[in-house]
Every structure is written in C-alpha cells, then in structure tokens.
Amino acid sequence: MSLKESDFFSKNRRALAKWISAVEDRLPEGLEFLQRHYHRVGHAFRIGITGPPGGGKSTLINALLRVFRARYPEETIAVVAVDPSSHLSGGALLGDRIRMDAIGLDEGIFMRSMASRGSLGGVSEATADICDLLDIYGFDRIFIETVGIGQLELDIISLAHTNLLVLSPECGDEIQAIKSGIVELVDIFVVNKADRQGAGRMVNDLEYMLGLRVYSGEDWRPAVVSCVATGGSGEGADGVFELVEKVESHRSWLQARGRWGRKNRRNLERKLRQNLFHYLQREFDFLQPLLEQKAEEVEKKRLSFSEALEILLEEFSRQFSSSLKKRKGG
C-alpha cells in the first residue's frame, strides 16, 4: 500500500481511505503517522450515536446530515459506523449504509464502515484512532455510530463530546436493561419513529427515569427528544430540527464550562495509556521463557508465587532499563 503524507494533507479522499486502512489494520506506518501529527487533534466535534437494532440510527444520521449540511454548508462531516461482523468473513453485516446513498455524493460528507471482528477493546481503540485521523484531516464533525448498548458501545461513545441514545417504541422493554454506565454517558435520548404507538409512553418513561437522578447546577440534564427521522406526518415529524438544536446546545454548554477541553484531555490520557501499555507489553514479551520456567517452579512447589513474581519484576526492570538506554542512544 502506497502511503503519502502529501496526498493526505492535500485532501485526497483516496489517500485518506488508505491511511484509515493502515490505522485500522494497526500498521506501524499508520500508528506512527498519528503520533507525529497528534498535535492537530482537537478541532472536530464528535457525536456518538448508539442504541438497540431497529431504532433507525442510520436513517436518523441521514436526516441529521441533511440538516447540518444545509445549516452549515462550509463544514465537512465524517461518519464512522462500527458494525457487527461476520464470524466467517470478518465483514460488516449491516445494510444501513445503503440507505445513506442519498447523501453519498455530497463532497462535504465522508463515510467509513468498520467491522468489529468480534473484538471489544481492539475495535474501540481502532475507532478512536480513526476518529483522530479524521480530525487531523480536518473534518468539522464526526459521527460515531454503533449498534447495541453493551460494553463495546460504552467504550466507543466515551470518545464523543455529545452522545445520543436512539430508541423506538419497539424497544420499550429494553429501557429496563439499559446499563447505568450508558445512561451516565448519554446526553440526549432520542425516541425515533415517534409517530408509532407507544412513543409517548416511552418519552414519559425516560423522563421519569431521568427524574430519579440528582443533578447539580453544574451538570447537564439529559434531554429527551422525539422525532420521525423519515419525515413522517405524525406528531414529532419536525423533531429532527429540535434534535439538532439540542446537539448544538450541548456543544455550547461543553465549551462554556470547560468540559470540551476536559473531554479532549481525557481522550489524550487514554491514548497515552494505551501506547504505554502496548510498549510495555512488547517489552514484556522477552520474559515469556522465564515466565514459563517460574510458573513450572511454582507448580512444583520449588518457589512461592510471590518469589516468582519478584524474580520476574526484577528481570523486567533490568531489561527495561537496558532497552531505554538503547532507545536514547546510550
């Protein structure tokens, strides 16, 4: 794969796609590129969208893209969709991307679908890096779409500045199963397909659930918005415009209270932690033979667990110090 930084920074979309593939595949060229240019990260407004299957997330994103592009034509938008994977092919299964083809020819919009490949931590890490890459490229807004309300989604939407949880009347039973960790990350609850029976009750249930929580004057109280992303004629059909206003209000709230910078710093801390972990993990690989030897000695009662651990730590410390000297040229 031919990777040229000049093509990337000249806004070549094909080059962008190649760099994304390099990052997603964890190629050294892609990861080193991110490290060199990380100082450019921090401009894009990241919007996380998740929720159970069938809620109409992709249709909603399609509607939001139309409104944002009409309202802010000078801005560019990227969409990263994290899909469940085929256990056989590793490819994305969702067909929702097809429903976005109406805005696919808009040069101000870029879409990328990622397959989770059955991985949790790995895909969230790759998604974070791809969002950083899109930020470096210069996109003004980045939508991050995931499916479900599990740990994977919790990890990924923690990357966003503003998080939307999309539900529909058919998801009524799932409100009870929403994890508290997800609720704490959600800034706006969206009841899509609001022209269907049961939508009003779902809105009331969400408002009741939020009413049980205690918010200080410094907290953002999550909003509940009902809409019909397909533009139906029933009540809530204009909810997409209200949703856009809520998203913009939350962005203003973040910036006015210094939460925007705090969120960016937390993402930087996460990235530093991940890189440090991977470096230490690589350094630790050389201990495998010694680790196997000490495990055998513990099993045969020749060493205690704590004695074996002490030996491994001492050897790691010695080898790590030697490795650092070599990196510094000493």
DRENLUMTI-213721 format. One record per residue (C-alpha): x negated, y, z; residue number from 1; residue in three letters. Coordinates in steps of 0.05 Angstrom, whole numbers. Layout:
BEGIN
       x       y       z  num  residuo
       X       Y       Z  NUM      Ala
...
//
This chain:
BEGIN
       x       y       z  num  residuo
       0       0       0    1      Met
     -28      68     -21    2      Ser
     -21     118      35    3      Leu
     -40     191      22    4      Lys
     -30     245      74    5      Glu
     -28     298      19    6      Ser
      33     265     -12    7      Asp
      67     262      56    8      Phe
      56     336      71    9      Phe
      77     356       1   10      Ser
     146     329      20   11      Lys
     143     269     -27   12      Asn
     201     224      -6   13      Arg
     169     161     -35   14      Arg
     106     176       5   15      Ala
     150     185      67   16      Leu
     182     117      56   17      Ala
     113      85      51   18      Lys
      89     117     115   19      Trp
     152      95     151   20      Ile
     140      24     128   21      Ser
      68      28     154   22      Ala
      93      52     222   23      Val
     149       1     225   24      Glu
     101     -55     208   25      Asp
      53     -28     261   26      Arg
      -4     -19     211   27      Leu
     -65      16     240   28      Pro
     -63      70     186   29      Glu
       8      89     205   30      Gly
      -4      90     280   31      Leu
     -69     129     274   32      Glu
     -34     180     229   33      Phe
      18     191     284   34      Leu
     -36     201     336   35      Gln
     -73     252     293   36      Arg
     -11     293     279   37      His
      29     285     343   38      Tyr
      19     359     358   39      His
      71     372     303   40      Arg
     125     334     341   41      Val
     179     372     379   42      Gly
     218     411     327   43      His
     274     363     307   44      Ala
     340     359     344   45      Phe
     352     284     357   46      Arg
     423     259     363   47      Ile
     435     188     387   48      Gly
     499     152     366   49      Ile
     518      84     393   50      Thr
     578      43     412   51      Gly
     611     -25     401   52      Pro
     620     -52     330   53      Pro
     683     -28     295   54      Gly
     683      42     326   55      Gly
     669      75     259   56      Gly
     600     102     276   57      Lys
     574     104     204   58      Ser
     639     137     180   59      Thr
     632     188     235   60      Leu
     559     202     217   61      Ile
     581     211     145   62      Asn
     632     263     168   63      Ala
     582     298     213   64      Leu
     530     301     158   65      Leu
     581     336     112   66      Arg
     598     388     166   67      Val
     526     401     187   68      Phe
     502     407     115   69      Arg
     558     455      98   70      Ala
     546     497     160   71      Arg
     470     496     158   72      Tyr
     451     485      85   73      Pro
     379     506      98   74      Glu
     369     448     147   75      Glu
     348     378     129   76      Thr
     374     316     164   77      Ile
     346     245     172   78      Ala
     387     184     193   79      Val
     354     124     226   80      Val
     401      65     232   81      Ala
     378       7     275   82      Val
     416     -55     253   83      Asp
     422    -126     279   84      Pro
     380    -175     239   85      Ser
     390    -240     203   86      Ser
     353    -294     240   87      His
     334    -324     173   88      Leu
     313    -264     132   89      Ser
     299    -212     185   90      Gly
     340    -164     142   91      Gly
     394    -116     165   92      Ala
     465    -144     163   93      Leu
     507     -82     168   94      Leu
     541     -57     105   95      Gly
     556      11     134   96      Asp
     500      43      95   97      Arg
     541      32      32   98      Ile
     596      75      60   99      Arg
     546     133      64  100      Met
     532     134     -11  101      Asp
     577     195     -18  102      Ala
     523     238      13  103      Ile
     464     195     -10  104      Gly
     448     242     -69  105      Leu
     441     303     -24  106      Asp
     368     321     -25  107      Glu
     375     350      45  108      Gly
     391     282      74  109      Ile
     345     222      83  110      Phe
     369     154     108  111      Met
     329      94     133  112      Arg
     356      29     159  113      Ser
     314     -12     208  114      Met
     325     -85     225  115      Ala
     317    -103     298  116      Ser
     289    -172     281  117      Arg
     313    -198     348  118      Gly
     264    -154     386  119      Ser
     281    -107     443  120      Leu
     220     -67     465  121      Gly
     187     -73     397  122      Gly
     243     -42     358  123      Val
     254      15     407  124      Ser
     180      31     403  125      Glu
     180      29     327  126      Ala
     243      72     325  127      Thr
     211     123     370  128      Ala
     150     126     325  129      Asp
     192     133     262  130      Ile
     231     190     293  131      Cys
     165     223     309  132      Asp
     142     213     237  133      Leu
     206     245     211  134      Leu
     196     302     260  135      Asp
     125     312     233  136      Ile
     152     310     162  137      Tyr
     195     370     180  138      Gly
     267     346     187  139      Phe
     310     393     229  140      Asp
     359     340     255  141      Arg
     350     265     265  142      Ile
     410     219     276  143      Phe
     393     153     311  144      Ile
     448     102     302  145      Glu
     451      36     340  146      Thr
     503     -18     349  147      Val
     527     -40     418  148      Gly
     519     -16     489  149      Ile
     463     -61     514  150      Gly
     391     -52     536  151      Gln
     366     -41     465  152      Leu
     414      16     455  153      Glu
     397      45     523  154      Leu
     323      45     505  155      Asp
     335      77     437  156      Ile
     384     131     454  157      Ile
     339     153     511  158      Ser
     297     182     454  159      Leu
     351     231     435  160      Ala
     366     301     460  161      His
     442     291     454  162      Thr
     476     223     458  163      Asn
     544     204     432  164      Leu
     581     140     451  165      Leu
     633     124     397  166      Val
     694      83     417  167      Leu
     760      68     383  168      Ser
     828      46     412  169      Pro
     810     -25     393  170      Glu
     750     -21     441  171      Cys
     795      -7     501  172      Gly
     774     -69     541  173      Asp
     701     -51     531  174      Glu
     705      13     574  175      Ile
     703     -31     636  176      Gln
     640     -64     611  177      Ala
     601       0     596  178      Ile
     536      -2     636  179      Lys
     523      54     685  180      Ser
     456      65     652  181      Gly
     490      80     586  182      Ile
     542     126     619  183      Val
     486     167     651  184      Glu
     454     178     582  185      Leu
     519     196     546  186      Val
     531     270     535  187      Asp
     593     264     492  188      Ile
     644     208     490  189      Phe
     678     203     422  190      Val
     745     169     413  191      Val
     746     156     338  192      Asn
     808     133     299  193      Lys
     849     178     344  194      Ala
     910     171     300  195      Asp
     918      99     323  196      Arg
     960      74     381  197      Gln
     924      74     447  198      Gly
     877     132     432  199      Ala
     909     178     482  200      Gly
     905     127     537  201      Arg
     831     115     522  202      Met
     818     190     528  203      Val
     853     191     595  204      Asn
     815     131     619  205      Asp
     749     163     601  206      Leu
     768     229     634  207      Glu
     788     190     697  208      Tyr
     721     152     697  209      Met
     682     217     690  210      Leu
     724     250     743  211      Gly
     699     199     794  212      Leu
     628     223     785  213      Arg
     599     283     822  214      Val
     565     337     781  215      Tyr
     524     395     808  216      Ser
     524     464     778  217      Gly
     460     446     740  218      Glu
     489     383     709  219      Asp
     521     375     641  220      Trp
     591     345     649  221      Arg
     601     297     591  222      Pro
     655     317     542  223      Ala
     708     272     513  224      Val
     727     287     441  225      Val
     779     251     399  226      Ser
     775     252     323  227      Cys
     792     217     258  228      Val
     727     212     220  229      Ala
     762     191     156  230      Thr
     802     256     156  231      Gly
     870     226     171  232      Gly
     932     268     180  233      Ser
     947     247     252  234      Gly
     931     284     316  235      Glu
     856     292     323  236      Gly
     842     296     249  237      Ala
     804     361     259  238      Asp
     765     331     317  239      Gly
     701     326     276  240      Val
     694     402     277  241      Phe
     706     402     353  242      Glu
     653     348     360  243      Leu
     603     390     321  244      Val
     617     448     368  245      Glu
     605     403     429  246      Lys
     539     378     399  247      Val
     516     449     388  248      Glu
     539     469     457  249      Ser
     498     414     488  250      His
     437     435     448  251      Arg
     444     506     473  252      Ser
     453     481     544  253      Trp
     389     439     539  254      Leu
     349     498     513  255      Gln
     377     548     563  256      Ala
     360     504     623  257      Arg
     292     480     600  258      Gly
     318     409     590  259      Arg
     296     408     517  260      Trp
     223     414     535  261      Gly
     232     365     593  262      Arg
     261     313     545  263      Lys
     203     323     496  264      Asn
     153     315     553  265      Arg
     185     250     576  266      Arg
     180     223     506  267      Asn
     107     243     505  268      Leu
      96     208     572  269      Glu
     129     146     543  270      Arg
      85     147     482  271      Lys
      21     157     524  272      Leu
      43     100     569  273      Arg
      56      54     510  274      Gln
     -10      69     477  275      Asn
     -47      60     542  276      Leu
     -12      -6     554  277      Phe
     -29     -32     484  278      His
    -102     -11     493  279      Tyr
    -107     -46     560  280      Leu
     -73    -107     531  281      Gln
    -124    -111     474  282      Arg
    -180    -104     525  283      Glu
    -149    -158     567  284      Phe
    -148    -209     511  285      Asp
    -221    -228     522  286      Phe
    -202    -253     592  287      Leu
    -159    -309     564  288      Gln
    -211    -365     571  289      Pro
    -229    -342     642  290      Leu
    -155    -336     659  291      Leu
    -142    -407     636  292      Glu
    -201    -431     677  293      Gln
    -179    -396     740  294      Lys
    -107    -420     731  295      Ala
    -132    -491     729  296      Glu
    -174    -480     792  297      Glu
    -113    -451     829  298      Val
     -71    -510     806  299      Glu
    -123    -559     833  300      Lys
    -128    -521     899  301      Lys
    -200    -500     887  302      Arg
    -182    -426     892  303      Leu
    -125    -388     923  304      Ser
     -81    -345     878  305      Phe
    -108    -280     909  306      Ser
    -181    -304     899  307      Glu
    -168    -319     826  308      Ala
    -134    -252     816  309      Leu
    -193    -216     848  310      Glu
    -243    -251     802  311      Ile
    -202    -233     741  312      Leu
    -195    -160     762  313      Leu
    -269    -154     775  314      Glu
    -286    -183     707  315      Glu
    -235    -139     673  316      Phe
    -264     -77     707  317      Ser
    -334     -96     686  318      Arg
    -316    -109     614  319      Gln
    -271     -48     610  320      Phe
    -327      -2     635  321      Ser
    -373     -32     583  322      Ser
    -321     -21     528  323      Ser
    -312      52     548  324      Leu
    -387      65     544  325      Lys
    -388      36     474  326      Lys
    -329      80     453  327      Arg
    -366     141     478  328      Lys
    -429     120     443  329      Gly
    -466     110     509  330      Gly
//
